[in-house]
Amino acid sequence: MPYAAKEYNALIGMEGFSEALIKNHFTLYQGYVTNTNKLSEILGQMLKDGKAGTPEYAELKRRFGWEFNGMRLHEYYFENLGGTEPLAQDSTLAKQMQAEFGSYENWEKDFKATGALRGIGWAVLYQDVLHGRLFNVWINEHDVAHPAGCNPLLIMDVFEHAFMIDYGLKRADYIEAFFKKINWQTVASRSKK
């Protein structure tokens, strides 16, 4: 069953993100969905045709991870945007941040610093499902460096397409706009502990 692109038009008009930026981002996301489906179909046919041991199959299999994670990370990203309320300081997530980082402010400083790292990629707040610990992690490419056994809670896209139309090279300004629009209810609902 093919994946269908989810609809995030409610984000259009969100403060800090122009319509052009959001619509371009939706188009990029649609490409990941399309390519995930296309690769699934091609790989399935190659398997039926006995071509699973070929270099072409191996490369397409690797590419599938890139396209699928590009699709899924964008879904998480769009879904954790659109909020208007700060994180409730008495929430379970805020208490976890306090325990792990000493305070919400320390967590935020670390997350923003992670997102400001030189390069392209993602800043992700992960939760270790086995121990409940929280980590802010830099993901350079969609398909590598995700910590095993961890659940993504908050995802911030820091590829240039996420901010350059509106902010040029001022990634820090984009990060500030992102923080004003985090949907903390969605982020907290992803927690497994």
ChimeraX commands (.cxc) that place a marker at each C-alpha (Angstrom):
marker #1 position 0.00,0.00,0.00 radius 0.5
marker #1 position 1.62,3.28,-1.04 radius 0.5
marker #1 position 2.20,6.17,1.32 radius 0.5
marker #1 position 0.13,9.29,0.84 radius 0.5
marker #1 position 1.46,12.76,1.56 radius 0.5
marker #1 position -0.19,14.22,4.63 radius 0.5
marker #1 position -1.81,17.63,4.44 radius 0.5
marker #1 position -0.30,20.41,6.56 radius 0.5
marker #1 position -1.98,23.48,5.05 radius 0.5
marker #1 position -2.93,24.70,8.53 radius 0.5
marker #1 position 0.71,25.81,8.84 radius 0.5
marker #1 position 0.30,28.34,6.00 radius 0.5
marker #1 position 0.18,31.79,7.55 radius 0.5
marker #1 position 2.12,30.72,10.64 radius 0.5
marker #1 position 4.10,33.62,12.07 radius 0.5
marker #1 position 7.80,33.50,11.26 radius 0.5
marker #1 position 7.35,31.27,8.18 radius 0.5
marker #1 position 6.33,32.79,4.84 radius 0.5
marker #1 position 3.81,31.11,2.58 radius 0.5
marker #1 position 6.53,30.66,-0.06 radius 0.5
marker #1 position 8.81,28.91,2.43 radius 0.5
marker #1 position 6.07,26.59,3.70 radius 0.5
marker #1 position 4.78,25.72,0.23 radius 0.5
marker #1 position 8.29,25.00,-1.07 radius 0.5
marker #1 position 8.85,22.79,1.96 radius 0.5
marker #1 position 5.59,20.91,1.24 radius 0.5
marker #1 position 6.76,20.33,-2.35 radius 0.5
marker #1 position 10.05,18.90,-1.12 radius 0.5
marker #1 position 8.17,16.63,1.31 radius 0.5
marker #1 position 5.89,15.43,-1.52 radius 0.5
marker #1 position 9.02,14.41,-3.41 radius 0.5
marker #1 position 10.12,12.21,-0.52 radius 0.5
marker #1 position 6.71,10.53,-0.41 radius 0.5
marker #1 position 6.72,9.98,-4.18 radius 0.5
marker #1 position 10.26,8.58,-4.17 radius 0.5
marker #1 position 9.57,6.32,-1.18 radius 0.5
marker #1 position 6.66,4.78,-3.07 radius 0.5
marker #1 position 8.61,4.53,-6.32 radius 0.5
marker #1 position 11.56,2.83,-4.64 radius 0.5
marker #1 position 9.27,0.41,-2.78 radius 0.5
marker #1 position 7.75,-0.62,-6.08 radius 0.5
marker #1 position 11.07,-0.95,-7.91 radius 0.5
marker #1 position 12.69,-2.91,-5.07 radius 0.5
marker #1 position 9.70,-5.23,-4.85 radius 0.5
marker #1 position 9.89,-5.94,-8.58 radius 0.5
marker #1 position 13.65,-6.49,-8.46 radius 0.5
marker #1 position 13.17,-9.00,-5.64 radius 0.5
marker #1 position 10.54,-10.87,-7.68 radius 0.5
marker #1 position 12.86,-10.82,-10.69 radius 0.5
marker #1 position 15.74,-12.35,-8.72 radius 0.5
marker #1 position 17.86,-9.20,-8.81 radius 0.5
marker #1 position 18.27,-8.79,-5.04 radius 0.5
marker #1 position 21.99,-9.60,-5.22 radius 0.5
marker #1 position 22.83,-6.89,-7.73 radius 0.5
marker #1 position 24.72,-3.64,-7.10 radius 0.5
marker #1 position 21.69,-1.75,-8.44 radius 0.5
marker #1 position 19.44,-3.36,-5.82 radius 0.5
marker #1 position 21.95,-2.54,-3.07 radius 0.5
marker #1 position 22.13,1.12,-4.07 radius 0.5
marker #1 position 18.37,1.46,-4.33 radius 0.5
marker #1 position 18.00,-0.21,-0.93 radius 0.5
marker #1 position 20.36,2.40,0.55 radius 0.5
marker #1 position 18.50,5.18,-1.23 radius 0.5
marker #1 position 15.23,3.93,0.25 radius 0.5
marker #1 position 16.49,4.85,3.74 radius 0.5
marker #1 position 17.21,8.39,2.59 radius 0.5
marker #1 position 13.79,8.87,0.95 radius 0.5
marker #1 position 11.77,7.18,3.72 radius 0.5
marker #1 position 13.50,9.08,6.53 radius 0.5
marker #1 position 13.18,12.31,4.53 radius 0.5
marker #1 position 9.43,11.66,4.35 radius 0.5
marker #1 position 9.00,10.67,7.99 radius 0.5
marker #1 position 11.25,13.38,9.49 radius 0.5
marker #1 position 9.34,16.04,7.57 radius 0.5
marker #1 position 6.06,14.63,8.89 radius 0.5
marker #1 position 7.37,14.82,12.46 radius 0.5
marker #1 position 8.71,18.32,11.78 radius 0.5
marker #1 position 5.45,19.68,10.35 radius 0.5
marker #1 position 3.43,18.01,13.11 radius 0.5
marker #1 position 5.52,19.59,15.87 radius 0.5
marker #1 position 4.93,23.07,14.43 radius 0.5
marker #1 position 1.95,25.38,14.77 radius 0.5
marker #1 position 1.86,25.68,18.53 radius 0.5
marker #1 position 1.13,28.84,20.45 radius 0.5
marker #1 position 1.66,27.80,24.06 radius 0.5
marker #1 position 4.96,27.28,25.88 radius 0.5
marker #1 position 5.80,23.92,27.39 radius 0.5
marker #1 position 3.95,23.56,30.67 radius 0.5
marker #1 position 6.66,23.52,33.34 radius 0.5
marker #1 position 4.74,20.95,35.40 radius 0.5
marker #1 position 4.47,18.54,32.46 radius 0.5
marker #1 position 6.24,15.19,32.41 radius 0.5
marker #1 position 8.42,16.32,29.52 radius 0.5
marker #1 position 9.52,19.50,31.31 radius 0.5
marker #1 position 10.36,17.43,34.40 radius 0.5
marker #1 position 12.41,15.04,32.23 radius 0.5
marker #1 position 14.28,17.99,30.72 radius 0.5
marker #1 position 14.95,19.36,34.20 radius 0.5
marker #1 position 16.28,16.00,35.38 radius 0.5
marker #1 position 18.46,15.46,32.31 radius 0.5
marker #1 position 19.75,18.99,31.67 radius 0.5
marker #1 position 19.31,20.72,35.04 radius 0.5
marker #1 position 16.59,23.04,33.69 radius 0.5
marker #1 position 14.39,23.67,30.69 radius 0.5
marker #1 position 16.61,26.65,29.87 radius 0.5
marker #1 position 19.71,24.41,29.75 radius 0.5
marker #1 position 17.89,21.96,27.49 radius 0.5
marker #1 position 16.80,24.80,25.18 radius 0.5
marker #1 position 20.33,26.21,25.04 radius 0.5
marker #1 position 21.69,22.77,24.11 radius 0.5
marker #1 position 18.97,22.14,21.48 radius 0.5
marker #1 position 19.54,25.54,19.87 radius 0.5
marker #1 position 23.31,24.97,19.88 radius 0.5
marker #1 position 22.75,21.59,18.23 radius 0.5
marker #1 position 20.59,23.20,15.55 radius 0.5
marker #1 position 23.19,25.91,14.97 radius 0.5
marker #1 position 25.99,23.43,14.23 radius 0.5
marker #1 position 27.69,24.14,10.95 radius 0.5
marker #1 position 26.31,21.93,8.23 radius 0.5
marker #1 position 22.99,20.66,6.97 radius 0.5
marker #1 position 20.72,18.24,8.74 radius 0.5
marker #1 position 18.35,17.95,11.64 radius 0.5
marker #1 position 18.35,18.72,15.34 radius 0.5
marker #1 position 16.34,16.08,17.17 radius 0.5
marker #1 position 15.34,15.64,20.79 radius 0.5
marker #1 position 15.44,11.89,21.29 radius 0.5
marker #1 position 14.24,9.80,24.18 radius 0.5
marker #1 position 16.01,6.54,25.00 radius 0.5
marker #1 position 12.99,4.24,25.20 radius 0.5
marker #1 position 14.67,1.79,27.60 radius 0.5
marker #1 position 15.86,4.34,30.15 radius 0.5
marker #1 position 13.78,7.44,29.45 radius 0.5
marker #1 position 16.86,9.64,29.06 radius 0.5
marker #1 position 16.72,12.62,26.72 radius 0.5
marker #1 position 19.39,13.56,24.16 radius 0.5
marker #1 position 19.67,16.41,21.68 radius 0.5
marker #1 position 21.25,14.86,18.60 radius 0.5
marker #1 position 22.58,16.23,15.31 radius 0.5
marker #1 position 21.54,14.15,12.30 radius 0.5
marker #1 position 23.65,15.04,9.30 radius 0.5
marker #1 position 21.81,12.96,6.71 radius 0.5
marker #1 position 18.30,11.53,6.89 radius 0.5
marker #1 position 19.45,7.95,6.92 radius 0.5
marker #1 position 22.43,7.95,9.31 radius 0.5
marker #1 position 23.25,8.71,12.95 radius 0.5
marker #1 position 19.85,8.04,14.48 radius 0.5
marker #1 position 20.53,6.56,17.93 radius 0.5
marker #1 position 19.26,2.98,18.10 radius 0.5
marker #1 position 16.35,2.39,20.45 radius 0.5
marker #1 position 15.49,6.07,20.70 radius 0.5
marker #1 position 12.24,7.80,19.95 radius 0.5
marker #1 position 12.21,11.22,18.22 radius 0.5
marker #1 position 10.23,13.77,20.24 radius 0.5
marker #1 position 11.08,17.15,18.68 radius 0.5
marker #1 position 12.44,17.56,15.18 radius 0.5
marker #1 position 13.90,20.75,13.72 radius 0.5
marker #1 position 14.88,20.80,10.05 radius 0.5
marker #1 position 18.09,22.77,9.56 radius 0.5
marker #1 position 18.68,22.04,5.90 radius 0.5
marker #1 position 18.82,25.35,4.01 radius 0.5
marker #1 position 15.39,24.84,2.42 radius 0.5
marker #1 position 13.83,25.14,5.89 radius 0.5
marker #1 position 14.94,28.74,6.40 radius 0.5
marker #1 position 16.90,30.44,3.60 radius 0.5
marker #1 position 13.90,31.88,1.71 radius 0.5
marker #1 position 12.91,33.82,4.84 radius 0.5
marker #1 position 16.13,34.16,6.81 radius 0.5
marker #1 position 18.99,33.89,4.34 radius 0.5
marker #1 position 22.07,32.82,6.27 radius 0.5
marker #1 position 20.59,33.83,9.64 radius 0.5
marker #1 position 19.91,30.34,10.94 radius 0.5
marker #1 position 19.72,31.63,14.53 radius 0.5
marker #1 position 16.73,33.82,13.57 radius 0.5
marker #1 position 15.01,30.79,12.04 radius 0.5
marker #1 position 15.67,28.78,15.21 radius 0.5
marker #1 position 14.06,31.54,17.29 radius 0.5
marker #1 position 10.99,31.53,14.99 radius 0.5
marker #1 position 10.84,27.73,15.21 radius 0.5
marker #1 position 10.85,27.85,19.02 radius 0.5
marker #1 position 7.93,30.26,19.03 radius 0.5
marker #1 position 5.85,27.77,17.03 radius 0.5
marker #1 position 6.60,24.43,18.70 radius 0.5
marker #1 position 3.48,22.41,19.35 radius 0.5
marker #1 position 4.47,21.04,22.75 radius 0.5
marker #1 position 1.37,18.87,23.06 radius 0.5
marker #1 position 2.44,16.93,19.97 radius 0.5
marker #1 position 6.04,16.70,21.21 radius 0.5
marker #1 position 4.95,15.43,24.64 radius 0.5
marker #1 position 2.56,12.91,23.10 radius 0.5
marker #1 position 5.51,11.17,21.40 radius 0.5
marker #1 position 7.10,10.29,24.75 radius 0.5
marker #1 position 7.17,6.61,25.67 radius 0.5
marker #1 position 7.84,7.14,29.40 radius 0.5
marker link #1:1,2 radius 0.2
marker link #1:2,3 radius 0.2
marker link #1:3,4 radius 0.2
marker link #1:4,5 radius 0.2
marker link #1:5,6 radius 0.2
marker link #1:6,7 radius 0.2
marker link #1:7,8 radius 0.2
marker link #1:8,9 radius 0.2
marker link #1:9,10 radius 0.2
marker link #1:10,11 radius 0.2
marker link #1:11,12 radius 0.2
marker link #1:12,13 radius 0.2
marker link #1:13,14 radius 0.2
marker link #1:14,15 radius 0.2
marker link #1:15,16 radius 0.2
marker link #1:16,17 radius 0.2
marker link #1:17,18 radius 0.2
marker link #1:18,19 radius 0.2
marker link #1:19,20 radius 0.2
marker link #1:20,21 radius 0.2
marker link #1:21,22 radius 0.2
marker link #1:22,23 radius 0.2
marker link #1:23,24 radius 0.2
marker link #1:24,25 radius 0.2
marker link #1:25,26 radius 0.2
marker link #1:26,27 radius 0.2
marker link #1:27,28 radius 0.2
marker link #1:28,29 radius 0.2
marker link #1:29,30 radius 0.2
marker link #1:30,31 radius 0.2
marker link #1:31,32 radius 0.2
marker link #1:32,33 radius 0.2
marker link #1:33,34 radius 0.2
marker link #1:34,35 radius 0.2
marker link #1:35,36 radius 0.2
marker link #1:36,37 radius 0.2
marker link #1:37,38 radius 0.2
marker link #1:38,39 radius 0.2
marker link #1:39,40 radius 0.2
marker link #1:40,41 radius 0.2
marker link #1:41,42 radius 0.2
marker link #1:42,43 radius 0.2
marker link #1:43,44 radius 0.2
marker link #1:44,45 radius 0.2
marker link #1:45,46 radius 0.2
marker link #1:46,47 radius 0.2
marker link #1:47,48 radius 0.2
marker link #1:48,49 radius 0.2
marker link #1:49,50 radius 0.2
marker link #1:50,51 radius 0.2
marker link #1:51,52 radius 0.2
marker link #1:52,53 radius 0.2
marker link #1:53,54 radius 0.2
marker link #1:54,55 radius 0.2
marker link #1:55,56 radius 0.2
marker link #1:56,57 radius 0.2
marker link #1:57,58 radius 0.2
marker link #1:58,59 radius 0.2
marker link #1:59,60 radius 0.2
marker link #1:60,61 radius 0.2
marker link #1:61,62 radius 0.2
marker link #1:62,63 radius 0.2
marker link #1:63,64 radius 0.2
marker link #1:64,65 radius 0.2
marker link #1:65,66 radius 0.2
marker link #1:66,67 radius 0.2
marker link #1:67,68 radius 0.2
marker link #1:68,69 radius 0.2
marker link #1:69,70 radius 0.2
marker link #1:70,71 radius 0.2
marker link #1:71,72 radius 0.2
marker link #1:72,73 radius 0.2
marker link #1:73,74 radius 0.2
marker link #1:74,75 radius 0.2
marker link #1:75,76 radius 0.2
marker link #1:76,77 radius 0.2
marker link #1:77,78 radius 0.2
marker link #1:78,79 radius 0.2
marker link #1:79,80 radius 0.2
marker link #1:80,81 radius 0.2
marker link #1:81,82 radius 0.2
marker link #1:82,83 radius 0.2
marker link #1:83,84 radius 0.2
marker link #1:84,85 radius 0.2
marker link #1:85,86 radius 0.2
marker link #1:86,87 radius 0.2
marker link #1:87,88 radius 0.2
marker link #1:88,89 radius 0.2
marker link #1:89,90 radius 0.2
marker link #1:90,91 radius 0.2
marker link #1:91,92 radius 0.2
marker link #1:92,93 radius 0.2
marker link #1:93,94 radius 0.2
marker link #1:94,95 radius 0.2
marker link #1:95,96 radius 0.2
marker link #1:96,97 radius 0.2
marker link #1:97,98 radius 0.2
marker link #1:98,99 radius 0.2
marker link #1:99,100 radius 0.2
marker link #1:100,101 radius 0.2
marker link #1:101,102 radius 0.2
marker link #1:102,103 radius 0.2
marker link #1:103,104 radius 0.2
marker link #1:104,105 radius 0.2
marker link #1:105,106 radius 0.2
marker link #1:106,107 radius 0.2
marker link #1:107,108 radius 0.2
marker link #1:108,109 radius 0.2
marker link #1:109,110 radius 0.2
marker link #1:110,111 radius 0.2
marker link #1:111,112 radius 0.2
marker link #1:112,113 radius 0.2
marker link #1:113,114 radius 0.2
marker link #1:114,115 radius 0.2
marker link #1:115,116 radius 0.2
marker link #1:116,117 radius 0.2
marker link #1:117,118 radius 0.2
marker link #1:118,119 radius 0.2
marker link #1:119,120 radius 0.2
marker link #1:120,121 radius 0.2
marker link #1:121,122 radius 0.2
marker link #1:122,123 radius 0.2
marker link #1:123,124 radius 0.2
marker link #1:124,125 radius 0.2
marker link #1:125,126 radius 0.2
marker link #1:126,127 radius 0.2
marker link #1:127,128 radius 0.2
marker link #1:128,129 radius 0.2
marker link #1:129,130 radius 0.2
marker link #1:130,131 radius 0.2
marker link #1:131,132 radius 0.2
marker link #1:132,133 radius 0.2
marker link #1:133,134 radius 0.2
marker link #1:134,135 radius 0.2
marker link #1:135,136 radius 0.2
marker link #1:136,137 radius 0.2
marker link #1:137,138 radius 0.2
marker link #1:138,139 radius 0.2
marker link #1:139,140 radius 0.2
marker link #1:140,141 radius 0.2
marker link #1:141,142 radius 0.2
marker link #1:142,143 radius 0.2
marker link #1:143,144 radius 0.2
marker link #1:144,145 radius 0.2
marker link #1:145,146 radius 0.2
marker link #1:146,147 radius 0.2
marker link #1:147,148 radius 0.2
marker link #1:148,149 radius 0.2
marker link #1:149,150 radius 0.2
marker link #1:150,151 radius 0.2
marker link #1:151,152 radius 0.2
marker link #1:152,153 radius 0.2
marker link #1:153,154 radius 0.2
marker link #1:154,155 radius 0.2
marker link #1:155,156 radius 0.2
marker link #1:156,157 radius 0.2
marker link #1:157,158 radius 0.2
marker link #1:158,159 radius 0.2
marker link #1:159,160 radius 0.2
marker link #1:160,161 radius 0.2
marker link #1:161,162 radius 0.2
marker link #1:162,163 radius 0.2
marker link #1:163,164 radius 0.2
marker link #1:164,165 radius 0.2
marker link #1:165,166 radius 0.2
marker link #1:166,167 radius 0.2
marker link #1:167,168 radius 0.2
marker link #1:168,169 radius 0.2
marker link #1:169,170 radius 0.2
marker link #1:170,171 radius 0.2
marker link #1:171,172 radius 0.2
marker link #1:172,173 radius 0.2
marker link #1:173,174 radius 0.2
marker link #1:174,175 radius 0.2
marker link #1:175,176 radius 0.2
marker link #1:176,177 radius 0.2
marker link #1:177,178 radius 0.2
marker link #1:178,179 radius 0.2
marker link #1:179,180 radius 0.2
marker link #1:180,181 radius 0.2
marker link #1:181,182 radius 0.2
marker link #1:182,183 radius 0.2
marker link #1:183,184 radius 0.2
marker link #1:184,185 radius 0.2
marker link #1:185,186 radius 0.2
marker link #1:186,187 radius 0.2
marker link #1:187,188 radius 0.2
marker link #1:188,189 radius 0.2
marker link #1:189,190 radius 0.2
marker link #1:190,191 radius 0.2
marker link #1:191,192 radius 0.2
marker link #1:192,193 radius 0.2
view
